[in-house]
Amino acid sequence: MKVVIIGGYGVFGSLTARLLARDGHQLWLAGRRPEKGRALAQELGAQTLKLNIGKAPEAVFDVKPDVVIDAAGPFQHYGDDPYKVPKLCIAHGCHYLDLSDSAKFTKGIGALNTEATTAGVFALSGASSVPGLSSCIVEDLIEDLDEVDVIDIAILPGNRAPRGMSVIKSIVSGVGRRHQVWRNGAWQTTSGWTDRKLYELEPGMRRAGYSVEVPDIALLPEKTGAKSVMFRAGLELPLMNWALHLLAKLRQHGHFELPAIAYSALYVLSKALYPFGSDRGGMQVSVSGKRAGQSLTRKWKLIAEKGHGPFVPGVMCRAILREHDNVNAGARPCLAELTRPLVEGAMADLEIHTETVDLLDQSATVPRGDVQKSKRSGNSDRRRLNTAAP
């Protein structure tokens, strides 16, 4: 397919481009400064395209793409006409995907559904780690549950993961900001980068996560019927986590904006701390509920080695383009568009390993130590564990 990636030479755009190049797509890396992407384009056999979304977004169609992927962001700051790119894509009969993690932006794209359906194209927002990937995993985990009590999602990258200015802005802009969360069947208010919780991704790999506003919180309660939906993110270095937590506390009292120079300073600081920590990151999706009257907690864990964690946000776009003929037309948040095996298959050539574990209560009848493979082989398996086991 002919694919234009807006922000294709940025952190996540470039990694998405690498994945799509492996699948043989014809790529254009688009942005205001195409010279920054020329080395990458040459390496991938791609081309560059000069594009200013704010002033002349129509230029993206000069190459007649089949798909446009917006990997630029931050989507929280897209101004008065945030959907001008997907609108243009629909008007040109072109599919659209983005890597949005903004709850408001991702939910709002549904307003274009009638136009996209009529045009016979899909416009999916949030085709990234959240809610694209996370919702596929949730859908799989709750498949045989009669009742869903809690959905708990966490993304915990390694410190040596690459990060650009847009990533810094996306994280920091939500620190200390009030947002709605779904807890115990009701909407409650919390603040970004508070509500700390420790996650054990594997023995010896514990990371702290903090409350962050993402589309999953707004969308999964209605889709799944869960009584509580939680999402947290955290950095590997405690120093960085506590600095953001302090900023959250200050913002709760002052509600102040950071000047542009402050974002630049934080970016420089994050780069200075890059040699510390590790290149190992992880993600966890946990679902608790009931099956045949029995309490059950089911966890899906992802461990990324050798710095491959930052590829994960681009995996959903790769998986969708592999299955594009089976994706329904329409504009909507990217929620459970594909099955878990298809999504995990799009990571098979990466240093990423996944595992699903069922934790049953003491009345469980499954024999202790029973290990069962999931439907797909490779980097994923499912184990059933009786919590009464020593």
C-alpha positions in Angstrom: 0.0 0.0 0.0 1.0 3.6 -0.5 1.4 5.1 3.0 2.1 8.6 4.1 3.3 8.9 7.7 3.0 12.4 9.2 5.8 12.8 11.6 7.4 9.8 10.0 10.9 10.8 11.1 9.9 11.5 14.7 10.4 8.9 17.5 7.2 6.8 17.0 6.7 7.7 13.4 10.1 6.5 12.4 9.7 3.2 14.3 6.3 2.7 12.7 7.9 3.3 9.3 10.5 0.6 10.1 7.8 -1.9 10.8 5.8 -1.0 7.6 8.9 -1.1 5.5 9.5 -4.7 6.6 6.0 -5.5 5.2 6.8 -4.0 1.8 4.6 -0.9 1.9 5.6 2.1 -0.2 6.3 4.9 2.3 6.5 8.7 2.4 7.9 10.3 5.6 6.1 13.7 5.8 6.8 16.8 7.9 7.8 20.4 7.9 11.5 19.6 7.7 11.9 16.6 5.3 15.6 16.9 5.3 15.5 15.4 8.8 14.0 12.3 7.4 16.2 11.8 4.4 18.7 9.4 6.0 16.0 7.2 7.3 14.1 7.3 4.0 17.2 6.2 2.2 17.7 3.4 4.6 14.1 2.2 4.3 13.8 2.8 0.5 11.1 5.4 1.3 10.6 9.0 0.2 10.2 12.3 2.0 7.3 14.8 1.6 7.3 18.4 2.8 4.1 19.0 4.7 2.8 21.7 7.0 -0.4 20.4 8.5 -1.4 23.8 9.9 -1.1 25.7 6.6 -1.4 23.3 3.7 -2.5 19.8 4.8 -3.8 19.1 1.2 -0.2 18.5 0.1 -0.4 15.0 1.7 -2.5 13.9 -1.3 0.0 14.9 -3.9 1.3 11.3 -3.8 -2.2 9.7 -3.9 -1.8 7.6 -0.8 -4.0 4.7 0.2 -3.5 5.4 3.9 -2.4 8.4 5.9 -1.0 7.7 9.4 -0.7 10.7 11.8 2.2 10.0 14.1 3.0 13.6 15.0 0.9 14.9 17.9 0.5 15.8 20.6 -3.1 15.4 19.7 -4.2 17.4 22.8 -2.9 20.5 21.1 -4.5 20.2 17.6 -6.4 23.5 17.9 -9.7 24.6 16.6 -10.0 22.2 13.7 -8.4 19.0 15.1 -9.9 16.6 12.5 -8.9 18.4 9.4 -6.6 15.6 8.3 -9.1 12.8 8.7 -11.7 14.9 7.0 -9.5 15.4 4.0 -8.7 11.7 4.0 -12.3 10.8 3.8 -12.9 13.4 1.1 -10.1 11.9 -1.0 -11.3 8.3 -0.4 -8.2 7.5 1.7 -7.9 5.5 4.9 -6.7 7.2 8.1 -5.0 6.1 11.2 -3.4 7.9 14.1 -1.3 7.3 17.2 -3.5 9.5 19.5 -3.5 8.9 23.2 -5.8 11.9 23.8 -9.1 10.8 25.3 -11.0 13.8 23.8 -9.5 13.6 20.4 -9.9 9.8 20.0 -13.5 9.7 21.2 -14.5 12.7 19.1 -13.5 11.2 15.8 -16.8 9.3 15.8 -18.5 12.5 14.6 -17.1 11.7 11.1 -18.5 8.2 11.0 -21.3 8.8 8.5 -19.0 10.5 6.0 -16.3 7.8 6.3 -18.9 5.0 5.9 -20.3 6.6 2.8 -16.8 7.0 1.4 -16.0 3.4 2.1 -12.9 4.1 4.2 -11.9 3.7 7.8 -10.7 6.5 10.0 -9.4 5.0 13.3 -8.1 7.1 16.1 -5.8 5.7 18.8 -4.3 2.9 16.6 -1.4 2.7 19.1 -0.6 1.1 22.5 -3.8 2.7 23.8 -6.6 2.1 23.1 -5.8 0.1 20.0 -3.6 -2.6 21.4 -4.9 -2.5 25.0 -8.5 -2.9 23.9 -7.7 -5.9 21.8 -6.1 -7.6 24.8 -9.0 -6.6 27.1 -11.5 -8.1 24.6 -9.6 -11.4 24.6 -9.2 -11.5 28.4 -12.9 -10.9 29.1 -14.2 -13.3 26.4 -15.5 -16.0 28.8 -16.2 -13.8 31.9 -19.8 -13.4 33.0 -18.9 -10.2 35.0 -16.1 -7.7 34.7 -15.2 -5.9 37.9 -11.8 -4.2 37.2 -9.7 -3.4 34.2 -6.2 -2.2 35.1 -3.7 -1.2 32.4 -0.2 0.0 32.9 2.6 1.0 30.5 6.1 1.1 32.0 8.9 1.8 29.5 12.6 1.5 30.1 14.6 4.6 30.7 16.6 4.2 27.5 13.6 4.3 25.3 13.9 7.1 22.8 11.8 10.2 23.4 11.2 13.4 21.5 9.8 16.7 22.4 6.2 15.7 21.5 6.5 12.8 24.0 7.7 15.1 26.7 4.9 17.5 26.0 2.3 14.8 26.0 3.4 13.5 29.4 4.0 16.8 31.2 0.8 18.5 29.9 -1.3 16.0 31.8 0.7 16.1 35.0 -1.5 17.4 37.8 -4.5 18.0 35.5 -7.9 16.8 36.8 -9.6 14.2 34.8 -12.5 11.7 35.2 -11.9 8.1 36.1 -14.5 5.2 36.3 -14.3 3.6 39.7 -16.9 1.4 41.4 -19.6 2.1 38.8 -19.3 5.9 39.0 -17.3 8.8 37.5 -14.8 10.3 40.0 -12.1 13.0 39.7 -8.4 12.4 40.0 -5.2 14.2 38.9 -2.6 13.2 36.5 0.6 11.5 37.9 -1.0 10.7 41.3 -2.5 7.4 42.6 0.8 5.5 42.6 0.8 1.7 42.3 3.6 -0.8 42.0 3.5 -3.4 39.3 5.6 -6.6 39.1 6.1 -7.4 35.4 8.3 -10.3 36.2 10.4 -11.4 39.2 12.9 -8.6 39.9 11.2 -6.2 37.5 9.0 -3.9 39.6 7.9 -0.5 38.3 5.7 2.3 39.7 2.8 3.6 37.7 0.8 6.8 38.1 -2.7 7.8 37.0 -2.8 9.2 33.4 -5.7 10.2 31.2 -6.0 8.0 28.2 -8.9 7.0 25.8 -9.4 3.6 27.6 -10.8 5.3 30.7 -13.5 7.1 28.6 -14.3 4.2 26.3 -13.9 0.8 28.0 -16.6 1.2 30.7 -19.4 1.3 28.1 -17.8 -1.3 25.9 -17.1 -3.9 28.6 -19.5 -3.1 31.4 -16.5 -3.0 33.9 -17.2 -1.5 37.3 -13.7 0.2 37.3 -11.2 1.1 34.6 -7.7 2.2 35.6 -4.7 3.2 33.6 -1.3 4.1 34.9 2.1 4.9 33.3 5.5 5.3 34.9 9.1 5.9 34.1 11.9 3.5 35.2 13.9 6.0 37.2 12.4 6.9 40.6 13.9 10.4 40.3 11.9 11.2 37.2 8.7 9.8 38.7 9.0 11.8 41.9 9.8 14.9 39.9 6.6 14.6 37.9 4.6 13.7 41.1 5.9 16.9 42.7 4.9 18.9 39.7 1.5 17.3 39.9 1.1 18.3 43.6 2.2 21.9 42.7 -0.3 22.1 39.8 -3.1 20.8 42.0 -2.7 24.0 44.0 -1.6 26.5 41.4 -3.1 25.3 38.1 -0.2 27.0 36.2 1.1 26.5 32.7 4.8 25.7 32.0 6.6 28.0 29.6 8.1 26.6 26.4 11.6 26.9 27.9 10.5 24.5 30.7 9.6 21.8 28.2 13.0 22.2 26.6 14.7 22.0 29.9 12.9 18.8 30.8 13.8 17.3 27.4 17.5 18.1 28.0 17.3 16.6 31.5 15.7 13.4 30.2 18.4 13.1 27.6 21.1 13.6 30.3 19.6 10.7 32.3 19.4 8.5 29.3 22.5 6.4 30.2 20.9 5.3 33.5 18.3 2.6 33.9 17.7 -0.1 31.2 16.4 -0.7 27.8 13.7 -3.1 29.1 10.1 -2.0 29.3 6.8 -3.6 29.8 3.0 -3.4 29.7 0.4 -5.1 31.7 -3.4 -5.5 31.1 -5.2 -7.1 34.1 -8.9 -8.0 34.2 -10.7 -9.2 37.3 -14.2 -10.6 37.2 -16.3 -13.7 37.6 -16.7 -16.9 35.5 -19.4 -19.3 36.5 -19.6 -17.7 39.9 -15.8 -18.0 40.5 -13.6 -15.0 41.0 -10.8 -14.7 38.5 -8.0 -12.3 37.7 -6.4 -12.7 34.3 -3.2 -10.8 33.4 -1.5 -10.2 30.1 2.1 -9.2 30.4 4.4 -7.8 27.7 8.2 -7.6 28.2 10.2 -5.7 25.6 14.0 -6.4 25.5 16.9 -4.7 23.7 15.1 -1.3 23.4 12.3 -2.7 21.3 9.5 -1.3 23.6 9.1 1.9 21.6 8.1 -0.2 18.5 4.9 -1.1 20.4 2.9 2.1 19.6 3.3 1.3 15.8 2.4 -2.4 16.1 -1.4 -1.7 15.8 -1.0 0.3 12.6 1.1 -2.6 11.2 -1.5 -5.2 12.2 -4.4 -3.1 10.7 -2.7 -2.6 7.4 -2.1 -6.4 7.2 -5.8 -6.9 7.7 -7.1 -3.8 5.9 -9.6 -5.6 3.7 -11.3 -7.0 6.9 -11.6 -3.6 8.7 -15.0 -2.1 8.5 -15.5 1.4 7.0 -16.3 4.2 9.3 -14.7 6.7 11.7 -14.3 5.6 15.3 -11.9 5.0 18.1 -9.6 2.1 17.5 -11.3 -0.4 19.9 -10.7 -4.1 19.6 -10.4 -4.0 15.8 -8.4 -7.2 15.7 -7.9 -10.4 17.7 -5.1 -10.8 20.1 -3.3 -13.4 17.9 -3.3 -11.0 14.9 -1.9 -8.2 17.0 0.7 -10.4 18.7 1.7 -11.7 15.3 2.6 -8.1 14.3 5.3 -8.3 17.0 6.7 -11.7 16.2 9.9 -10.3 14.6 10.6 -8.0 17.6 12.4 -8.8 20.9 9.0 -8.8 22.7 7.5 -11.6 24.7 3.9 -11.9 26.0 2.3 -14.1 28.5 -1.3 -14.5 29.9 -1.8 -15.9 33.4 -5.1 -16.8 35.0 -5.2 -16.5 38.8 -8.1 -18.4 40.3 -9.5 -18.1 43.8 -9.1 -20.9 46.4 -12.2 -22.7 45.1 -10.6 -23.3 41.7 -10.7 -26.8 40.5 -7.9 -26.5 37.9 -4.9 -28.6 39.1 -2.0 -26.7 40.5 0.8 -26.1 38.1 -1.3 -26.8 35.1 0.2 -25.0 32.1 -1.8 -24.4 28.9 -0.6 -22.9 25.6 -2.8 -20.3 24.0 -4.3 -20.5 20.6 -1.1 -19.2 18.9 2.5 -20.3 19.3 5.5 -18.1 19.3 6.1 -15.4 21.9 2.8 -15.8 23.8 1.4 -18.4 26.2 -1.3 -18.7 28.8 -0.9 -20.3 32.2 -3.6 -21.1 34.7 -2.5 -20.8 38.3 -4.4 -21.7 41.4 -3.7 -19.0 44.0 -4.1 -21.6 46.7 -0.8 -23.2 45.5 2.2 -22.5 47.7 
